[in-house]
Amino acid sequence: MKHLRTLLILLSLSLSSYSPWATKVWAQESIDIPEYKAALLTCGPSDLETFMLYGHTAIRIWDTNGEEDYVFNYGLFSFDQPNFLMNFALGKPLYALGISPMSDFIDAYRYEGRSVSQQVLNLSQSEIKEMYDFLRWNALPENRDYIYNFYFDNCSTKPRDLIEQFSKGMKIVGMEEMPTFRSILRHYTRTDRWYTFLCELPLGAQTDKVMSLSEAAFLPLMLEKELDHAVRSDNNEPLVRAKTVLVQETRPVGTKKDSPITPTTMIIGILLVYALLVMLKPRIPHALSVYRSLLFITISVCGIILWFLGLISHHPHTFPNLNMLLFTPLYLPLAITIWFSQCKRINNWLYFINFVGVFLCAVGVIFGYQTLPEGMTILFGLICVDHALYSGVLNYIKSKRQ
């Protein structure tokens, strides 16, 4: 009788575990297990600030229960950082990874009138979890900083590398041929011609190279386009599950007026003032010399900066650079020696060396080695005319004709 009672108790407990109520509780608990999603966020460009001209990229990870929704952003920097300007000049500025709630991120871009699009990634739960863990580790104060590189290690290439890593590889299919670095940069900076001009001066021949698909990902909008054409390497499934626009653009690029004085008009103005002072030389004999000295000092200062960026800094695509032949530090001594008649021999040598640089630069441009910033051909002509006037070349030609 005792054994029968024990058997009945065990049987009742066993049946209770399979009751409808027990099944309902188990099902409710399984629904509470959050499912995580990951997405690439692409923010449209803006001309509010020059560093906004290229757009921005970030990674969003959130759960379906709405308890976690964070944006991981590799584009943080601060001018108050120790030695920031020096590190930037050397091509080694420190940027950092930051985390913000999705709502704050969206509000900031909505306030700026910039678009935000989202591409939900085709990643498994384990892959998203691995990416999430890595990003949280990478955002720790001791791990968050990295040396920024405009082309090869920036706020756009970082997410690209992570997506490729945690998706076990990706392939881009059906993309058209890429443009050159220079042409795509001109497209993004087209609303600010002075910014374009100043950016192009230190950029050398490598900037005229056609970008590979991997290299093009340094621009957020190009990375977004690549992901639209990307498939996973392991199963050839599309890497993007869904794409939506979260914030519509309300302030298009181009609403900010560009300066009416462009680099070309400024260089033409320099040429016209030079021509005017040449004609007024009999009346104002020293005005032209002062003007030439100021012009040579300006060219030499530009040359010192270009040669520093090309030979010493870690900035990409700054060497070789034909602009370094046009803007050389050798104009600095010439700005002084032109005032002394006993330095005529030295001046002629400096004229000759500078003219050779101009000639080699012109040859490189003619044969398509490098594209120069706007207005440079006019500056070519001004330097050639000046050196011909003052190096004795014209006097030599006249004497031969006589």
Secondary structure, 3 states (H helix, E strand, C coil): CHHHHHHHHHHHHHHHHCCHHHHHHHHHHHHCCCCEEEEEEEECCCCCCHHHCCCEEEEEEEECCCCCEEEEEEEECCCCCCCHHHHHHCCCCEEEEEEEEHHHHHHHHHHHCCCEEEEEECCCHHHHHHHHHHHHHHCCCCCCEEECECCCECCCHHHHHHHHHHCCCEEECCCCCCCEHHHHHHHHCCCCHHHHHHHHCCCCHHHHCECCHHHHCCCHHHHHHHHHCEEECCCCCECEEEEEEEECCCCCCCCCCCCCCCHHHHHHHHHHHHHHHHHCCCCCCCHHHHHHHHHHHHHHHHHHHHHHHHHCCCCCCCCCCCHHHHCCCCHHHHHHHCCCHHHHHHHHHHHHHHHHHHHHHHHHHHCCCCCCCCCHHHHHHHHHHHHHHHCCHHHHHHHHHC
